[in-house]
Amino acid sequence: MTPQYYSLWDQIRQPFRKRLVWLLWFVTWIGLVTGMFDRMFYEYVVIFSAAHTLLVLFLVRFRLVVFPAQVRIAYFCWVAIGTYVSYMVILMYITTIGLAANLFFNYCPLARMMYLLPWNREEPFSFELVVRVFLSPPVMGKFKPYSSVA
């Protein structure tokens, strides 16, 4: 469990932060959808994602242990690989669907994958954990899977 600290991210009022985050992801998704018709727009998605990542890193005082920062770093890497590595454009189609699930249903596949990393979870890795992580209902904010029935 990470220690509590206060950053600019914490000082932004929750309703405004939620709207800002949704808007940034929505602009990214529009770029992804447009990129399906003209791949040049994927380069703009990479640039916008880099700016989004830097903004969040600045707001959390460049602390990489903060979950929102980790998600944005992973997302930036994902779209950069999908854009610039030959034959990896399939990643852009996957992220278009995943980001739509996040925007419209509050189900973020990337956050769920990030939760499974050793430094983000509080229980041992198991097949049962993976099932719970991916079958947990959608949530607003930081993802936490439902508790296992002991």
Secondary structure by P-SEA (a helix, b strand, c coil): cbbbbbcccccccaaaaaaaaaaaaaaaaaaaaaaaacccaaaaaaaaaaaaaaaaaaaaccccccaaaaaaaaaaaaaaaaccccccaaaaaaaaaaaaaaacccccaaaaaaaaccccccccccaaaaaaaaaccccccccccccccc
